[in-house]
């Protein structure tokens, strides 16, 4: 994915590379792309979005789901 986003590979090149790596993995050959990340993750990259549902909202939804399941089950 990163190679496509950065322009290092076209979609077709990335698909061909993945197919080659996957087949190599199945053959027990060295597969650098399957062994780990090919880049260093950035710092402070957490999701900046605000939470929409509170813990209480989630707990209430779970209780409602349990009641619904009991009523139909």
Secondary structure, DSSP 8 states (H G I E B T S, - for coil): -HHHHTTSS-HHHHHHHHHHHHHHHHTT---HHHHS-SS---SS--------S-HHHHHHHHHHHHHHHHHH-
